[in-house]
Amino acid sequence: MEPVYVIGAGMTAFGTIDQSLTELAEEASFEAMKQSHCLDQRVDHLVVGSQNPDEFVGTGHLSTLLADRLGIVPAGATRVETGPSSGSSAFEVAYTMIASRHSDLVLLVGVEKMSEVNRGTASKILSKMMSYENETRYGATPTALAAIIARRYMHDYDLTRDDLSLVPVKAHRNGAKNPLAHFQKEITIEEVRTARIVAEPLTLFDCSPTSDGAASIMLSSEEWVKNLGVKDQAVKVLGFGHGTDHHAVQHRLSLTSLGATVIAAENAFQMANLSPRDVDVCELHDAFSILELVNMEDIGLANRGKSIELVRGGRTEVFGDIPVNTTGGLKARGHPTGATGVAQIHDIYNQLIGQAPKGLQVDSPRIALTQNIGGFGNNICVGLFGV
Protein backbone atom coordinates (compact mmCIF):
# COMPACT_ATOMS: atom_id res chain seq x y z
CA MET A 1 0.00 0.00 0.00
CA GLU A 2 0.99 3.61 -0.53
CA PRO A 3 2.37 5.19 2.67
CA VAL A 4 -0.01 7.81 4.08
CA TYR A 5 0.94 10.93 6.03
CA VAL A 6 -0.79 13.60 8.08
CA ILE A 7 0.76 16.86 6.90
CA GLY A 8 -1.37 19.52 8.56
CA ALA A 9 -4.07 19.96 11.17
CA GLY A 10 -6.54 22.58 12.31
CA MET A 11 -9.10 22.86 15.07
CA THR A 12 -11.57 25.35 16.47
CA ALA A 13 -12.20 25.98 20.11
CA PHE A 14 -14.65 23.46 21.60
CA GLY A 15 -17.57 24.61 23.73
CA THR A 16 -20.79 26.52 23.19
CA ILE A 17 -19.82 28.45 20.09
CA ASP A 18 -21.71 31.18 18.22
CA GLN A 19 -20.38 30.12 14.80
CA SER A 20 -22.55 27.97 12.56
CA LEU A 21 -21.79 24.35 11.70
CA THR A 22 -20.34 25.31 8.34
CA GLU A 23 -18.31 28.18 9.78
CA LEU A 24 -16.74 25.83 12.33
CA ALA A 25 -15.84 23.35 9.59
CA GLU A 26 -14.41 26.13 7.43
CA GLU A 27 -12.20 27.50 10.23
CA ALA A 28 -10.65 24.13 11.04
CA SER A 29 -10.27 23.10 7.40
CA PHE A 30 -8.62 26.30 6.21
CA GLU A 31 -6.15 26.04 9.11
CA ALA A 32 -5.23 22.48 8.08
CA MET A 33 -4.94 23.49 4.43
CA LYS A 34 -2.78 26.48 5.27
CA GLN A 35 -0.44 24.51 7.53
CA SER A 36 0.02 21.83 4.85
CA HIS A 37 0.63 24.39 2.07
CA CYS A 38 -2.46 23.15 0.23
CA LEU A 39 -4.54 26.33 -0.09
CA ASP A 40 -3.66 26.58 -3.77
CA GLN A 41 -3.55 22.83 -4.46
CA ARG A 42 -6.26 20.71 -6.03
CA VAL A 43 -7.68 18.48 -3.30
CA ASP A 44 -8.78 15.08 -4.60
CA HIS A 45 -11.43 14.34 -2.00
CA LEU A 46 -13.16 15.74 1.06
CA VAL A 47 -14.30 13.32 3.75
CA VAL A 48 -16.59 14.62 6.49
CA GLY A 49 -17.28 12.93 9.82
CA SER A 50 -20.50 14.13 11.47
CA GLN A 51 -22.95 12.14 13.57
CA ASN A 52 -26.25 13.93 13.13
CA PRO A 53 -26.16 17.47 11.66
CA ASP A 54 -29.63 16.87 10.23
CA GLU A 55 -31.20 16.78 13.71
CA PHE A 56 -28.79 18.98 15.66
CA VAL A 57 -28.93 21.94 13.24
CA GLY A 58 -31.20 20.88 10.38
CA THR A 59 -28.39 20.66 7.81
CA GLY A 60 -28.24 17.79 5.31
CA HIS A 61 -25.98 16.91 2.37
CA LEU A 62 -23.12 18.30 4.45
CA SER A 63 -20.16 16.99 2.45
CA THR A 64 -21.22 18.73 -0.77
CA LEU A 65 -22.08 21.92 1.09
CA LEU A 66 -18.61 22.03 2.63
CA ALA A 67 -16.83 21.22 -0.64
CA ASP A 68 -18.53 24.27 -2.11
CA ARG A 69 -17.86 26.51 0.90
CA LEU A 70 -14.21 25.46 1.05
CA GLY A 71 -13.66 26.20 -2.64
CA ILE A 72 -12.47 22.69 -3.53
CA VAL A 73 -15.13 21.80 -6.13
CA PRO A 74 -14.94 19.50 -8.15
CA ALA A 75 -13.26 17.32 -5.48
CA GLY A 76 -15.23 14.27 -4.46
CA ALA A 77 -17.11 14.72 -1.18
CA THR A 78 -18.33 12.02 1.20
CA ARG A 79 -19.90 12.09 4.65
CA VAL A 80 -19.28 9.18 7.04
CA GLU A 81 -21.36 8.31 10.13
CA THR A 82 -20.67 5.72 12.84
CA GLY A 83 -22.03 7.62 15.83
CA PRO A 84 -19.39 9.34 18.00
CA SER A 85 -16.63 7.50 16.09
CA SER A 86 -17.69 9.20 12.84
CA GLY A 87 -14.49 11.28 12.79
CA SER A 88 -12.23 8.24 13.02
CA SER A 89 -14.31 6.26 10.53
CA ALA A 90 -14.06 9.22 8.15
CA PHE A 91 -10.29 9.12 8.70
CA GLU A 92 -10.30 5.44 7.75
CA VAL A 93 -12.02 6.29 4.46
CA ALA A 94 -9.59 9.13 3.75
CA TYR A 95 -6.59 6.96 4.65
CA THR A 96 -7.77 4.13 2.40
CA MET A 97 -8.19 6.46 -0.56
CA ILE A 98 -4.52 7.36 -0.45
CA ALA A 99 -3.21 3.94 0.60
CA SER A 100 -5.00 2.41 -2.41
CA ARG A 101 -3.49 5.05 -4.73
CA HIS A 102 -6.96 6.38 -5.51
CA SER A 103 -5.99 9.87 -4.30
CA ASP A 104 -2.96 11.96 -3.34
CA LEU A 105 -4.48 14.76 -1.25
CA VAL A 106 -7.52 14.20 0.95
CA LEU A 107 -8.98 16.73 3.35
CA LEU A 108 -10.71 15.32 6.43
CA VAL A 109 -13.00 17.35 8.68
CA GLY A 110 -15.01 16.26 11.71
CA VAL A 111 -17.70 18.63 12.90
CA GLU A 112 -20.74 18.79 15.18
CA LYS A 113 -22.80 21.63 16.61
CA MET A 114 -24.87 20.37 19.52
CA SER A 115 -25.78 23.52 21.44
CA GLU A 116 -28.73 24.56 19.27
CA VAL A 117 -30.88 21.95 21.02
CA ASN A 118 -31.32 21.59 24.79
CA ARG A 119 -29.48 18.86 26.70
CA GLY A 120 -32.59 16.67 26.91
CA THR A 121 -33.11 16.80 23.15
CA ALA A 122 -29.40 16.16 22.56
CA SER A 123 -29.61 13.08 24.80
CA LYS A 124 -32.57 11.79 22.77
CA ILE A 125 -30.67 12.32 19.52
CA LEU A 126 -27.59 10.55 20.87
CA SER A 127 -29.71 7.69 22.25
CA LYS A 128 -30.78 6.82 18.71
CA MET A 129 -27.41 5.12 18.25
CA MET A 130 -28.40 2.57 20.93
CA SER A 131 -30.65 -0.47 20.60
CA TYR A 132 -34.28 0.59 20.68
CA GLU A 133 -35.55 -2.94 21.26
CA ASN A 134 -33.25 -3.65 24.20
CA GLU A 135 -32.28 -0.26 25.67
CA THR A 136 -33.91 3.04 24.72
CA ARG A 137 -37.50 1.76 24.82
CA TYR A 138 -36.91 1.11 28.53
CA GLY A 139 -35.48 4.57 29.17
CA ALA A 140 -31.77 3.79 28.82
CA THR A 141 -29.36 6.56 27.85
CA PRO A 142 -25.61 6.51 27.13
CA THR A 143 -25.00 7.81 30.67
CA ALA A 144 -27.14 5.05 32.18
CA LEU A 145 -25.17 2.38 30.32
CA ALA A 146 -21.89 3.94 31.43
CA ALA A 147 -23.18 3.87 35.01
CA ILE A 148 -23.92 0.15 34.72
CA ILE A 149 -20.39 -0.46 33.49
CA ALA A 150 -18.94 1.70 36.28
CA ARG A 151 -20.90 -0.09 38.98
CA ARG A 152 -19.87 -3.52 37.69
CA TYR A 153 -16.22 -2.46 37.38
CA MET A 154 -16.23 -1.05 40.91
CA HIS A 155 -17.69 -4.33 42.19
CA ASP A 156 -15.27 -6.58 40.29
CA TYR A 157 -12.06 -4.63 40.93
CA ASP A 158 -12.72 -2.79 44.23
CA LEU A 159 -12.53 0.61 42.53
CA THR A 160 -13.59 3.35 44.96
CA ARG A 161 -15.50 6.52 44.21
CA ASP A 162 -12.42 8.63 44.96
CA ASP A 163 -10.30 6.40 42.71
CA LEU A 164 -12.64 7.04 39.80
CA SER A 165 -12.58 10.75 40.53
CA LEU A 166 -8.86 10.85 39.74
CA VAL A 167 -9.67 10.44 36.04
CA PRO A 168 -11.74 13.63 35.54
CA VAL A 169 -9.42 15.53 37.90
CA LYS A 170 -6.52 14.71 35.56
CA ALA A 171 -8.60 15.59 32.51
CA HIS A 172 -9.45 19.02 33.88
CA ARG A 173 -5.85 19.61 34.96
CA ASN A 174 -4.81 19.14 31.33
CA GLY A 175 -7.80 21.00 29.93
CA ALA A 176 -6.91 24.02 32.04
CA LYS A 177 -3.75 24.38 29.94
CA ASN A 178 -5.44 23.80 26.58
CA PRO A 179 -6.65 27.07 25.01
CA LEU A 180 -9.11 25.16 22.78
CA ALA A 181 -10.73 23.10 25.54
CA HIS A 182 -14.40 23.39 26.48
CA PHE A 183 -13.49 23.37 30.20
CA GLN A 184 -10.34 25.23 31.20
CA LYS A 185 -10.51 24.94 34.97
CA GLU A 186 -9.15 22.44 37.46
CA ILE A 187 -11.41 20.44 39.79
CA THR A 188 -10.86 18.43 42.97
CA ILE A 189 -11.73 14.91 44.02
CA GLU A 190 -14.25 16.32 46.48
CA GLU A 191 -15.94 18.36 43.76
CA VAL A 192 -16.33 15.26 41.62
CA ARG A 193 -17.64 13.15 44.51
CA THR A 194 -20.18 15.72 45.71
CA ALA A 195 -21.42 16.91 42.32
CA ARG A 196 -24.96 16.20 41.14
CA ILE A 197 -25.61 12.53 40.43
CA VAL A 198 -26.40 11.97 36.74
CA ALA A 199 -26.66 8.17 36.84
CA GLU A 200 -25.39 6.53 40.02
CA PRO A 201 -22.43 6.23 40.61
CA LEU A 202 -21.56 8.81 37.93
CA THR A 203 -21.72 12.49 38.81
CA LEU A 204 -21.75 15.51 36.56
CA PHE A 205 -17.94 15.61 36.46
CA ASP A 206 -17.74 12.00 35.26
CA CYS A 207 -19.57 12.90 32.04
CA SER A 208 -18.32 14.74 28.96
CA PRO A 209 -20.28 17.79 27.80
CA THR A 210 -22.28 18.31 24.63
CA SER A 211 -20.06 20.62 22.61
CA ASP A 212 -19.73 22.52 19.37
CA GLY A 213 -16.54 22.34 17.36
CA ALA A 214 -14.60 21.11 14.37
CA ALA A 215 -11.20 19.58 13.67
CA SER A 216 -9.49 18.92 10.36
CA ILE A 217 -6.41 17.22 8.98
CA MET A 218 -4.81 17.00 5.57
CA LEU A 219 -3.64 13.57 4.41
CA SER A 220 -1.21 13.00 1.57
CA SER A 221 0.76 10.39 -0.30
CA GLU A 222 4.54 10.17 0.08
CA GLU A 223 5.02 11.80 -3.31
CA TRP A 224 3.05 14.85 -2.24
CA VAL A 225 4.94 15.15 1.03
CA LYS A 226 7.96 15.79 -1.21
CA ASN A 227 6.08 17.98 -3.70
CA LEU A 228 4.78 20.25 -0.94
CA GLY A 229 8.08 20.38 0.97
CA VAL A 230 6.48 19.33 4.26
CA LYS A 231 8.71 16.41 5.25
CA ASP A 232 9.61 18.00 8.59
CA GLN A 233 5.96 18.17 9.64
CA ALA A 234 4.76 14.87 8.17
CA VAL A 235 3.47 12.18 10.53
CA LYS A 236 3.08 8.67 9.13
CA VAL A 237 -0.02 6.56 9.64
CA LEU A 238 1.43 3.30 10.98
CA GLY A 239 -1.68 1.24 11.62
CA PHE A 240 -5.43 1.36 11.86
CA GLY A 241 -7.98 -1.04 13.30
CA HIS A 242 -11.77 -1.02 13.31
CA GLY A 243 -14.04 -3.37 15.23
CA THR A 244 -17.71 -3.78 16.11
CA ASP A 245 -19.64 -5.53 18.86
CA HIS A 246 -23.24 -6.52 19.44
CA HIS A 247 -25.53 -3.50 19.29
CA ALA A 248 -27.01 -3.90 22.77
CA VAL A 249 -24.75 -3.96 25.84
CA GLN A 250 -26.69 -6.89 27.34
CA HIS A 251 -25.66 -9.15 24.45
CA ARG A 252 -21.92 -8.66 24.92
CA LEU A 253 -19.50 -10.96 26.68
CA SER A 254 -18.46 -8.49 29.38
CA LEU A 255 -19.59 -5.32 31.12
CA THR A 256 -16.02 -4.35 31.98
CA SER A 257 -14.46 -4.67 28.53
CA LEU A 258 -15.36 -3.30 25.11
CA GLY A 259 -14.65 -6.15 22.72
CA ALA A 260 -14.61 -3.85 19.70
CA THR A 261 -11.64 -1.97 21.21
CA VAL A 262 -9.76 -5.21 21.76
CA ILE A 263 -10.21 -6.21 18.11
CA ALA A 264 -9.47 -2.74 16.73
CA ALA A 265 -6.31 -2.41 18.84
CA GLU A 266 -5.05 -5.88 17.90
CA ASN A 267 -5.55 -5.10 14.21
CA ALA A 268 -3.83 -1.72 14.46
CA PHE A 269 -0.82 -3.11 16.34
CA GLN A 270 -0.51 -6.01 13.90
CA MET A 271 -0.62 -3.67 10.91
CA ALA A 272 2.04 -1.42 12.45
CA ASN A 273 4.14 -4.32 13.77
CA LEU A 274 4.07 -2.67 17.20
CA SER A 275 2.83 -3.50 20.69
CA PRO A 276 1.21 -1.46 23.48
CA ARG A 277 4.58 -0.97 25.18
CA ASP A 278 5.75 1.03 22.14
CA VAL A 279 3.14 3.77 22.62
CA ASP A 280 4.50 7.08 23.92
CA VAL A 281 1.26 9.07 24.14
CA CYS A 282 -2.42 8.32 23.53
CA GLU A 283 -5.82 9.91 23.20
CA LEU A 284 -8.61 7.65 24.50
CA HIS A 285 -12.39 8.09 24.29
CA ASP A 286 -13.32 9.13 27.85
CA ALA A 287 -16.92 10.24 27.24
CA PHE A 288 -17.41 8.91 30.79
CA SER A 289 -14.59 8.62 33.32
CA ILE A 290 -14.92 4.84 33.66
CA LEU A 291 -14.20 4.39 29.96
CA GLU A 292 -10.65 5.71 30.27
CA LEU A 293 -9.84 2.89 32.69
CA VAL A 294 -11.58 0.23 30.59
CA ASN A 295 -9.94 1.52 27.39
CA MET A 296 -6.42 1.31 28.81
CA GLU A 297 -7.00 -2.33 29.68
CA ASP A 298 -8.65 -3.23 26.38
CA ILE A 299 -5.78 -1.70 24.41
CA GLY A 300 -3.21 -3.51 26.50
CA LEU A 301 -1.70 -0.56 28.34
CA ALA A 302 -2.68 -2.08 31.70
CA ASN A 303 -3.73 -5.43 33.11
CA ARG A 304 -7.39 -6.08 33.94
CA GLY A 305 -8.49 -4.07 36.95
CA LYS A 306 -5.08 -2.41 37.27
CA SER A 307 -5.40 0.74 35.12
CA ILE A 308 -6.24 2.85 38.16
CA GLU A 309 -2.78 2.06 39.52
CA LEU A 310 -1.27 3.87 36.52
CA VAL A 311 -3.48 6.89 37.24
CA ARG A 312 -2.69 6.88 40.97
CA GLY A 313 1.02 6.62 40.27
CA GLY A 314 1.05 9.59 37.89
CA ARG A 315 2.02 7.42 34.94
CA THR A 316 -0.83 8.75 32.76
CA GLU A 317 0.11 12.38 33.37
CA VAL A 318 1.84 14.46 30.69
CA PHE A 319 5.16 13.80 32.45
CA GLY A 320 4.44 10.08 32.97
CA ASP A 321 5.55 7.13 30.86
CA ILE A 322 2.01 6.47 29.46
CA PRO A 323 0.50 9.95 28.96
CA VAL A 324 -3.27 9.68 28.37
CA ASN A 325 -5.52 12.48 27.07
CA THR A 326 -2.92 15.19 27.39
CA THR A 327 -5.20 17.99 26.15
CA GLY A 328 -8.11 17.11 28.43
CA GLY A 329 -9.82 14.29 26.60
CA LEU A 330 -13.52 14.33 25.83
CA LYS A 331 -14.18 15.20 29.47
CA ALA A 332 -12.43 18.58 29.44
CA ARG A 333 -11.49 19.29 25.80
CA GLY A 334 -15.13 18.61 24.91
CA HIS A 335 -17.10 16.15 22.80
CA PRO A 336 -18.74 17.48 19.63
CA THR A 337 -19.37 13.90 18.57
CA GLY A 338 -18.45 13.88 14.87
CA ALA A 339 -15.39 16.06 15.54
CA THR A 340 -13.93 14.03 18.41
CA GLY A 341 -12.04 11.39 16.42
CA VAL A 342 -10.40 14.02 14.21
CA ALA A 343 -9.62 16.18 17.27
CA GLN A 344 -7.77 13.22 18.77
CA ILE A 345 -5.64 12.94 15.61
CA HIS A 346 -5.10 16.71 15.62
CA ASP A 347 -3.79 16.56 19.19
CA ILE A 348 -1.62 13.51 18.53
CA TYR A 349 -0.22 15.16 15.41
CA ASN A 350 0.81 18.23 17.40
CA GLN A 351 2.40 16.02 20.05
CA LEU A 352 4.50 14.19 17.45
CA ILE A 353 5.72 17.38 15.76
CA GLY A 354 6.41 19.04 19.13
CA GLN A 355 3.68 21.69 18.96
CA ALA A 356 1.33 20.73 21.79
CA PRO A 357 0.08 23.57 24.02
CA LYS A 358 2.49 24.92 26.64
CA GLY A 359 2.75 22.56 29.59
CA LEU A 360 1.14 19.67 27.69
CA GLN A 361 3.98 18.60 25.40
CA VAL A 362 5.19 15.05 26.05
CA ASP A 363 8.96 14.59 26.00
CA SER A 364 10.03 13.46 22.50
CA PRO A 365 7.17 11.08 21.61
CA ARG A 366 7.72 8.81 18.61
CA ILE A 367 4.61 6.60 18.57
CA ALA A 368 1.05 7.77 19.33
CA LEU A 369 -2.32 6.05 19.57
CA THR A 370 -5.94 7.19 19.24
CA GLN A 371 -9.09 5.29 20.25
CA ASN A 372 -12.56 6.53 19.33
CA ILE A 373 -15.83 4.90 20.41
CA GLY A 374 -19.00 4.85 18.30
CA GLY A 375 -22.46 3.80 19.41
CA PHE A 376 -22.14 2.78 23.01
CA GLY A 377 -18.99 0.74 22.56
CA ASN A 378 -20.13 -1.11 19.45
CA ASN A 379 -18.18 0.61 16.63
CA ILE A 380 -14.63 1.48 17.62
CA CYS A 381 -11.52 2.69 15.79
CA VAL A 382 -7.87 2.63 16.89
CA GLY A 383 -5.09 4.45 15.04
CA LEU A 384 -1.30 4.42 15.35
CA PHE A 385 0.90 7.28 14.17
CA GLY A 386 4.64 7.83 14.19
CA VAL A 387 7.60 10.00 13.27
Backbone hydrogen bonds, N-H to C=O, Kabsch-Sander energy under -0.5 kcal/mol:
donor,donor_aa,acceptor,acceptor_aa,energy
2,E,99,A,-2.4
5,Y,220,S,-2.4
6,V,235,V,-3.2
7,I,5,Y,-0.6
7,I,218,M,-2.6
8,G,218,M,-0.8
10,G,216,S,-2.8
12,T,214,A,-2.5
14,F,180,L,-2.7
15,G,212,D,-1.8
17,I,15,G,-0.9
24,L,20,S,-2.3
25,A,21,L,-2.1
26,E,22,T,-2.5
27,E,23,E,-2.4
28,A,24,L,-2.1
29,S,25,A,-2.4
30,F,26,E,-2.9
31,E,27,E,-1.5
32,A,28,A,-2.0
33,M,29,S,-2.7
34,K,30,F,-2.5
35,Q,31,E,-2.5
36,S,32,A,-1.7
37,H,34,K,-1.4
38,C,33,M,-3.1
39,L,33,M,-0.6
41,Q,38,C,-1.5
43,V,41,Q,-0.8
44,D,105,L,-1.9
45,H,105,L,-1.2
46,L,76,G,-2.8
47,V,107,L,-2.7
48,V,78,T,-3.1
49,G,109,V,-2.6
50,S,48,V,-0.6
50,S,80,V,-1.5
55,E,52,N,-0.5
56,F,52,N,-2.4
57,V,53,P,-2.0
58,G,53,P,-0.9
59,T,53,P,-1.8
60,G,58,G,-0.5
65,L,61,H,-1.8
66,L,62,L,-2.5
67,A,63,S,-2.1
68,D,64,T,-2.0
69,R,65,L,-2.4
70,L,66,L,-2.7
71,G,68,D,-1.0
72,I,67,A,-2.1
73,V,67,A,-0.6
75,A,72,I,-2.8
76,G,44,D,-1.8
78,T,46,L,-2.4
80,V,48,V,-3.1
82,T,83,G,-0.7
85,S,82,T,-1.2
86,S,83,G,-1.9
89,S,85,S,-2.5
90,A,86,S,-2.5
91,F,87,G,-1.7
92,E,88,S,-2.1
93,V,89,S,-1.8
94,A,90,A,-2.5
95,Y,91,F,-3.4
96,T,92,E,-2.4
97,M,93,V,-1.8
98,I,94,A,-1.3
99,A,95,Y,-2.9
100,S,96,T,-2.1
101,R,98,I,-1.9
102,H,97,M,-1.9
103,S,97,M,-1.7
106,V,219,L,-2.3
107,L,45,H,-2.5
108,L,217,I,-2.8
109,V,47,V,-2.2
110,G,215,A,-2.9
111,V,49,G,-2.2
112,E,213,G,-1.9
114,M,211,S,-0.7
117,V,114,M,-1.0
122,A,118,N,-2.7
123,S,119,R,-2.4
124,K,120,G,-1.8
125,I,121,T,-2.4
126,L,122,A,-2.7
127,S,123,S,-2.1
128,K,124,K,-0.6
128,K,125,I,-1.1
129,M,126,L,-1.7
130,M,127,S,-1.8
132,Y,130,M,-0.6
135,E,131,S,-2.2
136,T,131,S,-1.8
137,R,132,Y,-1.6
138,Y,135,E,-1.5
139,G,136,T,-1.9
140,A,135,E,-1.9
145,L,141,T,-2.1
146,A,142,P,-2.2
147,A,143,T,-2.1
148,I,144,A,-1.8
149,I,145,L,-2.1
150,A,146,A,-2.6
151,R,147,A,-2.7
152,R,148,I,-2.2
153,Y,149,I,-2.7
154,M,150,A,-2.8
155,H,151,R,-1.9
156,D,152,R,-2.8
157,Y,153,Y,-2.6
158,D,154,M,-0.8
164,L,160,T,-2.3
165,S,161,R,-1.7
166,L,162,D,-0.8
166,L,163,D,-1.4
167,V,164,L,-1.5
169,V,165,S,-1.9
170,K,166,L,-2.0
171,A,167,V,-2.1
172,H,168,P,-2.6
173,R,169,V,-1.9
174,N,170,K,-2.0
175,G,171,A,-2.8
176,A,172,H,-2.0
177,K,174,N,-1.6
178,N,175,G,-1.4
181,A,178,N,-1.8
182,H,332,A,-0.6
182,H,333,R,-1.2
183,F,332,A,-2.8
184,Q,182,H,-0.6
192,V,188,T,-1.9
193,R,189,I,-2.6
194,T,190,E,-2.4
195,A,191,E,-0.6
195,A,192,V,-0.8
198,V,202,L,-2.5
199,A,202,L,-1.6
202,L,199,A,-2.9
204,L,196,R,-1.9
206,D,203,T,-2.0
207,C,204,L,-1.3
208,S,287,A,-2.7
211,S,209,P,-0.6
211,S,335,H,-0.6
212,D,15,G,-3.0
213,G,112,E,-2.1
215,A,110,G,-2.3
216,S,10,G,-3.1
217,I,108,L,-2.2
218,M,8,G,-2.2
219,L,106,V,-2.8
220,S,5,Y,-2.4
221,S,104,D,-1.5
222,E,3,P,-0.7
225,V,221,S,-1.3
226,K,222,E,-1.5
227,N,223,E,-2.3
228,L,224,W,-2.1
229,G,225,V,-0.7
229,G,226,K,-0.6
230,V,225,V,-2.0
233,Q,230,V,-1.4
234,A,231,K,-1.2
235,V,6,V,-2.4
236,K,386,G,-2.3
237,V,4,V,-2.7
238,L,236,K,-0.7
238,L,384,L,-2.3
239,G,384,L,-1.6
241,G,382,V,-2.9
243,G,380,I,-2.6
245,D,378,N,-1.5
251,H,248,A,-1.4
252,R,249,V,-1.8
259,G,257,S,-0.8
260,A,377,G,-0.5
261,T,258,L,-1.1
262,V,258,L,-1.5
263,I,259,G,-2.2
264,A,260,A,-2.5
265,A,261,T,-3.0
266,E,262,V,-2.3
267,N,263,I,-2.4
268,A,264,A,-2.2
269,F,265,A,-2.8
270,Q,266,E,-2.2
271,M,267,N,-2.3
272,A,268,A,-2.1
273,N,269,F,-1.0
274,L,269,F,-2.2
278,D,275,S,-2.3
279,V,276,P,-1.5
280,D,367,I,-2.6
281,V,367,I,-1.0
282,C,323,P,-2.1
283,E,369,L,-2.5
284,L,282,C,-0.5
286,D,284,L,-1.3
289,S,206,D,-2.1
291,L,288,F,-1.8
292,E,288,F,-0.7
292,E,289,S,-0.9
293,L,289,S,-0.8
294,V,290,I,-2.0
295,N,291,L,-3.2
296,M,292,E,-1.9
297,E,293,L,-1.4
298,D,294,V,-2.5
299,I,295,N,-2.4
300,G,296,M,-1.0
301,L,296,M,-2.3
302,A,296,M,-1.1
306,K,303,N,-2.3
309,E,306,K,-1.3
310,L,306,K,-0.8
310,L,307,S,-0.8
311,V,307,S,-1.5
312,R,308,I,-3.1
313,G,309,E,-2.0
314,G,311,V,-1.6
315,R,310,L,-2.0
316,T,310,L,-0.8
317,E,314,G,-1.2
320,G,317,E,-1.6
322,I,315,R,-2.7
324,V,316,T,-2.3
325,N,282,C,-2.5
328,G,325,N,-1.5
332,A,328,G,-2.3
333,R,329,G,-2.1
334,G,329,G,-0.9
334,G,330,L,-0.6
337,T,335,H,-1.2
339,A,336,P,-2.5
340,T,336,P,-1.1
340,T,337,T,-0.9
341,G,337,T,-0.6
343,A,339,A,-2.5
344,Q,340,T,-2.3
345,I,341,G,-1.4
346,H,342,V,-2.7
347,D,343,A,-2.6
348,I,344,Q,-2.4
349,Y,345,I,-2.9
350,N,346,H,-2.1
351,Q,347,D,-1.9
352,L,348,I,-2.5
353,I,349,Y,-1.6
354,G,351,Q,-1.2
355,Q,350,N,-3.4
356,A,350,N,-0.5
360,L,357,P,-2.5
364,S,362,V,-0.8
368,A,385,F,-2.7
369,L,281,V,-1.9
370,T,383,G,-2.2
371,Q,283,E,-2.0
372,N,381,C,-2.5
374,G,379,N,-1.3
377,G,374,G,-0.7
377,G,375,G,-0.6
378,N,374,G,-1.4
379,N,374,G,-1.3
380,I,243,G,-2.8
381,C,372,N,-2.3
382,V,241,G,-2.7
383,G,370,T,-2.2
384,L,239,G,-2.7
385,F,368,A,-2.5
386,G,236,K,-2.3
387,V,366,R,-1.6
